[in-house]
Amino acid sequence: MKNLEAIVKKIEKKLDEKDNLREKAIKKCREIIRVCRKAIVGMHGEKISEKEITQACTLNKELKNILEDYPDLSMAGYVEHASQELVEGCCLLAILQGEQLPTPEKLDVSYSSYLLGLGDVVGELRRNILDLIKMGEMERAEEIFEKMEQIYSVLMRFDYPSGFVPIKKKQDVARQLIERTRGTLLLSGKNWSLEKKLDGLLVMIEENKQKKKKQKTPSEGDDFGLDIDSVWK
């Protein structure tokens, strides 16, 4: 029993060191989440910048260096949450810029964090689609929707217990978002098509007015000199 005190002191020293690193890791995770969320908000503001994403990746490297000797802490919930935010920001940026998705290895995150973060991208893409619809960019909105469907299709391939990969909730949310977005696009597409036809009709009316100013008699055709049927073809 003479060595008991020495053993306990050694354990205390190691646990104190681990606890200090844990506190540093939690702080670093909060920074990663804050920077990633700021980056995502910026992407929806039409000011896509890689500055915040680059900063988040740097913070993640610093986090992994802190936890290098403690792999058990690397799988802690706060680390996984920060990794999901990083994946969400990096993948969203890649999609909006038309680039290839970064791999889990490149981002240095677990496969589970990658899948869960990818699931969150679906919601951000819906938000982007709604912004595009407001701006009348229907073709771009359709392109982004295809990306949403691709991600959803991939997520549905994973059927594991929640204790292994807690992806079921992400799948359910993605399914709902896909259906809601499909309905929004269908309705908006019809409205957009109608607006285009009405715009064409208004242009024809304006052109006819200009012709009437130059001619004393109405042009031949219908009562107003317009080929209205051509607008609705």
C-alpha positions as CSV (number, residue, x, y, z in Angstrom):
1,M,0.0,0.0,0.0
2,K,3.0,2.3,0.2
3,N,2.7,3.1,-3.5
4,L,-1.1,3.9,-3.4
5,E,-0.5,7.7,-3.0
6,A,1.9,7.7,-6.0
7,I,-0.6,5.8,-8.1
8,V,-3.5,8.1,-7.2
9,K,-1.4,11.3,-7.9
10,K,-0.4,10.0,-11.3
11,I,-4.1,9.3,-12.1
12,E,-5.1,12.7,-10.8
13,K,-2.5,14.4,-13.0
14,K,-3.6,12.6,-16.1
15,L,-7.3,13.3,-15.4
16,D,-6.6,16.9,-14.7
17,E,-4.8,17.2,-18.0
18,K,-7.6,15.5,-19.8
19,D,-10.2,17.7,-18.2
20,N,-8.3,20.8,-19.2
21,L,-8.1,19.6,-22.8
22,R,-11.8,18.8,-22.7
23,E,-12.5,22.4,-21.8
24,K,-10.3,23.7,-24.6
25,A,-12.0,21.3,-27.0
26,I,-15.5,22.5,-26.0
27,K,-14.5,26.1,-26.6
28,K,-13.0,25.2,-30.0
29,C,-16.2,23.4,-30.9
30,R,-18.3,26.4,-30.1
31,E,-16.1,28.5,-32.3
32,I,-16.4,26.1,-35.2
33,I,-20.2,26.1,-34.9
34,R,-20.4,29.9,-34.7
35,V,-18.2,30.4,-37.7
36,C,-20.0,27.8,-39.8
37,R,-23.4,29.2,-39.0
38,K,-22.2,32.7,-40.0
39,A,-20.9,31.2,-43.2
40,I,-24.2,29.6,-44.0
41,V,-26.2,32.8,-43.4
42,G,-23.8,34.6,-45.7
43,M,-24.4,32.0,-48.5
44,H,-28.1,32.8,-48.4
45,G,-27.3,36.5,-48.7
46,E,-25.8,36.2,-52.2
47,K,-22.4,36.9,-50.8
48,I,-20.8,33.5,-50.9
49,S,-17.4,33.7,-49.3
50,E,-14.9,31.0,-48.5
51,K,-13.3,33.0,-45.7
52,E,-15.5,31.6,-42.8
53,I,-15.4,28.1,-44.2
54,T,-11.6,28.2,-44.4
55,Q,-11.5,29.6,-40.8
56,A,-13.8,26.7,-39.6
57,C,-11.5,24.1,-41.3
58,T,-8.5,25.7,-39.5
59,L,-10.3,25.5,-36.2
60,N,-11.2,21.9,-36.8
61,K,-7.5,21.1,-37.4
62,E,-6.6,22.8,-34.1
63,L,-9.3,20.8,-32.4
64,K,-8.0,17.5,-33.7
65,N,-4.5,18.4,-32.6
66,I,-5.8,19.1,-29.1
67,L,-7.4,15.7,-28.9
68,E,-4.7,13.8,-30.6
69,D,-3.8,11.8,-27.5
70,Y,-7.4,11.3,-26.4
71,P,-9.3,9.5,-29.2
72,D,-12.2,8.9,-26.8
73,L,-12.8,12.7,-26.6
74,S,-12.7,12.9,-30.4
75,M,-16.0,11.0,-30.4
76,A,-17.7,13.1,-27.8
77,G,-21.1,14.6,-28.6
78,Y,-19.8,18.2,-28.7
79,V,-17.1,17.2,-31.2
80,E,-19.5,15.3,-33.4
81,H,-21.9,18.3,-33.4
82,A,-19.2,20.7,-34.4
83,S,-18.2,18.3,-37.2
84,Q,-21.7,18.1,-38.5
85,E,-21.8,21.9,-38.7
86,L,-18.5,21.9,-40.6
87,V,-19.8,19.3,-43.0
88,E,-23.0,21.3,-43.6
89,G,-21.2,24.5,-44.3
90,C,-18.5,23.0,-46.6
91,C,-20.9,20.8,-48.6
92,L,-23.4,23.7,-49.0
93,L,-20.6,25.9,-50.3
94,A,-19.5,23.3,-52.8
95,I,-23.0,22.7,-54.1
96,L,-23.8,26.4,-54.6
97,Q,-20.4,26.9,-56.4
98,G,-21.0,23.8,-58.5
99,E,-17.9,22.0,-57.2
100,Q,-17.3,18.4,-56.0
101,L,-18.3,17.7,-52.4
102,P,-15.4,17.5,-49.9
103,T,-14.7,14.0,-48.5
104,P,-14.9,13.0,-44.9
105,E,-11.1,12.5,-45.0
106,K,-10.5,15.9,-46.3
107,L,-12.6,17.5,-43.6
108,D,-11.2,15.1,-41.0
109,V,-14.6,14.1,-39.6
110,S,-16.2,10.8,-38.8
111,Y,-18.4,9.1,-41.3
112,S,-21.4,9.4,-39.0
113,S,-20.9,13.2,-38.6
114,Y,-20.5,13.5,-42.4
115,L,-23.8,11.7,-43.1
116,L,-25.7,13.7,-40.4
117,G,-24.2,17.0,-41.7
118,L,-25.2,16.1,-45.2
119,G,-28.7,15.6,-44.0
120,D,-28.8,19.1,-42.7
121,V,-27.7,20.4,-46.1
122,V,-31.2,19.5,-47.5
123,G,-32.9,22.1,-45.4
124,E,-30.4,24.8,-46.4
125,L,-30.9,23.9,-50.1
126,R,-34.7,24.3,-49.7
127,R,-34.1,27.8,-48.2
128,N,-31.9,28.6,-51.2
129,I,-34.6,27.4,-53.6
130,L,-37.2,29.6,-51.9
131,D,-34.9,32.6,-52.4
132,L,-34.4,31.7,-56.0
133,I,-38.1,31.5,-56.6
134,K,-38.6,34.9,-55.1
135,M,-36.0,36.2,-57.6
136,G,-37.7,34.4,-60.5
137,E,-34.7,32.1,-61.2
138,M,-36.8,29.0,-61.7
139,E,-34.2,27.1,-63.8
140,R,-31.6,27.5,-61.1
141,A,-34.1,26.5,-58.4
142,E,-34.8,23.3,-60.4
143,E,-31.1,22.6,-60.5
144,I,-30.7,22.9,-56.8
145,F,-33.8,20.7,-56.2
146,E,-32.1,18.0,-58.2
147,K,-29.2,18.2,-55.7
148,M,-31.7,17.9,-52.9
149,E,-33.1,14.7,-54.4
150,Q,-29.7,13.3,-54.9
151,I,-28.7,13.8,-51.3
152,Y,-32.0,12.4,-50.1
153,S,-31.6,9.3,-52.3
154,V,-28.2,8.7,-50.8
155,L,-29.3,9.2,-47.2
156,M,-32.1,6.6,-47.7
157,R,-29.5,3.9,-48.5
158,F,-28.4,3.8,-44.8
159,D,-30.6,1.6,-42.6
160,Y,-28.7,1.1,-39.4
161,P,-29.8,1.2,-35.7
162,S,-29.9,4.7,-34.2
163,G,-27.3,3.7,-31.7
164,F,-24.9,3.0,-34.6
165,V,-25.8,5.9,-36.9
166,P,-28.7,8.2,-35.7
167,I,-29.8,9.1,-39.2
168,K,-33.5,8.1,-39.1
169,K,-34.6,11.5,-38.0
170,K,-32.5,13.2,-40.7
171,Q,-34.2,10.9,-43.3
172,D,-37.7,11.8,-42.1
173,V,-37.0,15.5,-42.2
174,A,-35.4,15.3,-45.6
175,R,-38.4,13.4,-47.0
176,Q,-40.8,16.1,-45.7
177,L,-38.6,18.9,-47.1
178,I,-38.4,17.2,-50.5
179,E,-42.2,16.8,-50.8
180,R,-42.9,20.4,-49.6
181,T,-40.3,21.8,-52.0
182,R,-41.6,19.8,-54.9
183,G,-45.1,21.2,-54.4
184,T,-43.7,24.7,-54.1
185,L,-41.8,24.4,-57.3
186,L,-44.8,22.9,-59.2
187,L,-47.0,25.8,-58.1
188,S,-44.4,28.5,-58.6
189,G,-43.5,27.0,-62.0
190,K,-47.1,27.4,-63.2
191,N,-47.3,30.9,-61.9
192,W,-44.0,31.7,-63.6
193,S,-45.2,30.3,-66.9
194,L,-48.4,32.4,-66.7
195,E,-46.4,35.5,-65.8
196,K,-44.2,35.0,-68.8
197,K,-47.2,34.6,-71.1
198,L,-48.8,37.8,-69.7
199,D,-45.6,39.7,-70.1
200,G,-45.5,38.5,-73.7
201,L,-49.1,39.7,-74.2
202,L,-48.3,43.1,-72.7
203,V,-45.3,43.5,-75.0
204,M,-47.6,42.7,-78.0
205,I,-50.1,45.3,-76.8
206,E,-47.4,47.9,-76.5
207,E,-46.0,47.1,-79.9
208,N,-49.5,47.4,-81.4
209,K,-50.0,50.8,-79.8
210,Q,-46.8,52.0,-81.4
211,K,-47.9,50.7,-84.8
212,K,-51.2,52.5,-84.5
213,K,-49.4,55.8,-84.0
214,K,-47.8,55.3,-87.3
215,Q,-50.8,54.0,-89.1
216,K,-54.2,55.6,-89.6
217,T,-56.1,52.3,-89.9
218,P,-55.9,49.3,-87.6
219,S,-53.8,46.4,-88.7
220,E,-55.5,43.3,-90.1
221,G,-56.1,40.3,-87.9
222,D,-58.2,40.3,-84.8
223,D,-60.0,43.4,-83.4
224,F,-56.8,44.8,-81.8
225,G,-54.3,43.8,-84.4
226,L,-52.9,41.2,-82.0
227,D,-52.1,37.5,-82.6
228,I,-53.1,36.6,-79.0
229,D,-53.1,32.8,-79.7
230,S,-49.4,32.9,-80.3
231,V,-48.8,34.0,-76.7
232,W,-50.4,30.9,-75.2
233,K,-48.7,28.3,-77.4
